[in-house]
Structures are given as structure tokens and as C-alpha cells.
Amino acid sequence: MSMKKNITKSYYDKGIMLFSFDTPDLEYSKITKKCIELLRIHCPDIPVVVVADEFIEGADWTILSEDPEPNIHNLNGPKQWKNLARVDAYELSPFDCTIVIDSDYLVYDNNLMKLFESDQSVLAHRSWCNLNYAEVSNMPMGNSMLDMMWATVLMFRKNTEVKQMFEHWRNVLKNYQYFAELFGVNKRMVRNDYAFTIAMAKMQDHGSMDHTVIPWDIVTANQNLEVKQITNENIVLEDQHGEIIVDQSVHILNKESLLNAIG
């Protein structure tokens, strides 16, 4: 990756990292700016760095990077997602302890602050709450015995073990067709969550990953939930059954409606 930074690289004990690359379909930069606004409210005094192809307003600094290779999403027609750069997070982060979050993970509580207090090397979500059904479950990964780990929120500390995990992650992405066949997942769409899960399993020698799991579920709004309104206090979602008002951190999958609500 070719990159340049707007400040000299320096190190801090902890911070939050975002990745933001616009595509022909979505202005991720706008979503990223809203995400940072919410972080300033609910995670005050925590530095925020963004890896992007343009300077992002509100960030403490931006790591300017060339666009990563586009990822093609085939579920609802061909769309480009530039979401495979987070495998570079270990190399790029200026923090001893980093929390990487998706830009469309909107923070409405201070739970991220609890992750900084953990003595674990890596933490990520495994259980998720589907807002459509208000149920919590794990997501089996293909026909393997693994439950998927979400790459949406990832805390890591810099040490040899974690560096190796990121190297495994990069290797899975480079050889995705092989690993997709091995674990029985869709080969047509490269999914960061799957590559990350395989890398985590490798790091644990395919033993228990319980100690790497964030001990609460990730609240997720699926594609059929549209964002009707977004404020600094909550987000209003709507589907055919009516409205849902969410005032806790939530992962928004309907990015088009999120962008429309941001305006």
C-alpha cells in the first residue's frame, strides 16, 4: 500500500481507527463524518484516526492511502465495496491499543471504552442481535464448526501474536477461493468477517475462542430496516411493521438509507 500521512507518525496508548473509501454507489466519507461526531460525544478524549483517500473532517488525523482493490457484492446486484483494507490496521495504527470500527457502526453508548480496559490481546463480537426479530444468536460460518466473528468492532493490542493473526488474515484474503472451499462459504463474495474468523481460529490453533469474544451482542439493523432519522441521541428505523427507536450502538446494513438520513 502506498500511503502518506498529514502528520508525523507518533504513538498513543489507545485510540479508534476507521476506514473510509467512497465508491460509485456510496459516499462513505459522509457516513464516516457522522460516525466521528457520535464518537466525540460518547467516547470523548479518545483520538480518532481515519484511513482514507481524502482528508476526513473531524478526525484527529487522516492516513492518506490509495484505494484498496474493490470488493464486489453479488447479493443485490454488483456493487463495489472497498472494505478489504482493514487487514492493514495493525501496520497503520499509531496506537498501542486500537479499536477498529466500521463507519456504519453508530456509537450511542460508552461500551467501547470498556474494551480498552480489557487485558485481552484481541476482542470482537460473536453473538449478534437482529433488530428485526429482537433475538440474539451466533452465525454459523458455512458448513464448518466455526461461529462467525464480526470484524465490525475489533480491539487489538500490538504484540507478536496479534501481528501473526493479521498475517493469517492477509493470507486468507489472498487465497480466498481455497479457504472458501475449505470452510464451505460463498466463493463469489469475499467477506472480511469470514477471513477474520479463519485467522482468529488459526491464532488459537482452532481451540476455544471464548476469551476473545466481546461479552455483549452486536446490535444489527438489516437491509430491510430503513433509517428514517438520525440524531446525536438516537436513530429511528422503519420496516413494514413500523418504527424502532434505537439509543444504543448499532450496526446499520442499509447504508443507502443511512446516507439519505444524514443528508
N, C-alpha and C positions, 0 to 999 in steps of 0.2 A: 504494500500500500504506500503510495506516495502521499505525504502529508506535510503541512506546515502549521504552525500554531501562532496565535496572535500574542502570546506571551512566552517567556522562557519557561520551560517545564520545571515545575517545582513540586514538592511533595507535601501532602497534608495527611493527618491521621485518618480522616474519613470524609466521604462525600458521595454525591449522587451523580450518575452518568446516564445520559440519554443519547440515542442515535436518531438523526433526523435527515432524511433524504426525500425531497419531493419526487413524485412520479408523474407521468402524464395524466393520471387519474385523480391524484390527491396531493394537496398542499400540506404535507406533513409538518412543514415549518410553523404553520398556524396552530396546529394541534400541539406541537412542542411548546410554543409560547404560552398557551393556556395551561399546559401541564406544569410549567415552571411557576406561573402565577399561583397555582394551588400549592405547590411545594413551599413557596415563600411563606404562605400562611400557616401550613400545618407542620412543616419541618424547618422552622426559622433557624438562621445562623448556620445552616448546612450548605457548603459550597456545591454548586451545580455546574458540571462540565457537559458540553454537548459536542458530539462528533457529527459534523455536517459538511455540506458542500457550500454553505454560506454562513455568515455570522448570524447568530440567533439572539435576538433581543431578549434581555432578561437573564441570560446565562452569565455566570461569573467569568467564564471564558469558553471559547469555541476552538475545537481542534478541527482545522480545515482539512478535509480529506476528499480525494477523488471518489466519485460514485462507485459503490460496490456493484458487482455483477447483479443484474435484475433477477428476481425470483418470479416465476410465472405461476399464478394461482389459477387452477383449472376448474374450480367447483362452480363458479358462476360466470364462466367465460374467461377469456385470457385477460388477466390484469397483472401489471407489474408491481412487485413489492421489493423494495431494496432493504431487506431485513436480515441479511446474512453477515453484516459487518460486525455484529456484537461478539463474534468469536475473537475479535481483536481487542476486546475490552481489557484483558489482562495487560497486554502490551502498552495500551494507550493510557490507562488510568493513572492519574497523578496521586492517587490515594493509597494508603496502606490498607484501608478497609473501604470497599466500594459497594454501593447498591446500584445495579443497573436496572432501570425500569423501561417498559415500553412507553412511548409518548402518549398512547391512548389508554394508559393506566392512570386514572384521575384520582388524586390523593385528597381524601376528605377526613382523614384522621391522622394520628401520630404513630401508627403502628410501625412504620418504617424505622422510627427511632429505636424501637425495641431490638431490631435486628443488629444495630451497631453494638448493643450490649452483650450479644452472644459471643461465646468463646469458640464457636464452631468455625471451621475454615470456609465452608460453603453452606448456604441455605437457599432453598427455593420451595415453591408451593407444589404440593402433590394433590391434595383434595381441592375441589372447586365447588362453588355454589352457583347453580344455574338459576338465574333470576326468573326465568320462565316458569319453572316448577318449584322454586324455593326448596330445592333438595340438594344435599351435599353428597358427592361421590368422588371416587377416583376414576381415571380414564385409562382402560387397558390399552397398551400400545401394540397394535397389530395382533398377531397370533402368538406373541411372546408372553412370558410370565411377568413382564415388567409393567408397572403402572407408570404412566407418563408423568414426568416432572415438567412443570411450566417454566419456560425461560423468561416469562413476563416480568417477574421480580426475582432478581438474583443478587444475593450478597456473597462477596468473596473477599478473602484476605490474601495478601501476597505471600506465598510460600512455595516450596518446591512441588508439593503435592497438587496444589491448585494449578500451578503452571502446567504440570503434566496433564491435568484434566482438560485445560484449554487446548493443549496439543492433540489430545484424543478427539476433541470436538472438531478441530480443524481437519483431522484425518477422516472423520466420518463424513463431513461435508464434501471433501474431495473425492470420496469413494461412495457416494450416497446410494447409487444403484445397488452396489453389493450389499450394503448394510440394510437397505430397504427390503431386499430379497430375504436376507437372513432373519430379520425380525418381523417380516410379513406386513409391512406398511406400504402405503401408496407410493409407487416409484415415480409417478408423474409430477408430484409436487414436493419440493424439498421443504421440510418442516423443521425449523430451528428447535422446537420442543423435543422432537424425536432425536435429533443429533445430540442435543444436550443431555437427554436421558441416557443414551447409549454411552456417552463419555463419562457421566456420573457413575453408571454401573461398572464401567471399566476401572474407574478410580477406586471403587470399593471391592474390586475383584469379584464382582457380581454377588456380593453379600448384601446384608441389610443396608438400606439407605435411610432408615428411620431417623437417624441422628442428623441428617441433612435437610429434614423437612421442616418448613415453617409451620408452627403449631396452630395455625388457623387457616381457614379455606380462602381461596381467592374468589371474590365475588365477580361474576361474569355476566354481561348483558349480551345475549346472542344477536345474530344478524337481524332477526325479525323484531327486535326491540329498537324503535327509533328514538333518537334523542330529540325531545321537544323543546327543552330549555336547560340552560346550564348557567349556574351562578357560583359564587365562591362558597356557598353554604350547602348546596345540593345539586342534583341533576334529576330532571324529570324525563322518564322514559315512557313509551306508549306502544302497545301492541293491540291486537283485535279485542283483547279482554278489558282494556282500559289503561289507566296511568299508574306508574310506580314512581314514588319519590325516594331517591337513594341519597343518604347523607353519610355513607361510609365509602372507603376507597373501592373503586370499581373498574374493571377492565371492559372497555367498550369495543365490541367487534364490528358494529355498524359504523364504520369510520366516515362514510359519506354523510350520514345524518349528523354525526358529531361535528363535522366541519361546517355543515349548514347552520347548526345551532350556535357555533362560535361566531359565525358571520364574518 
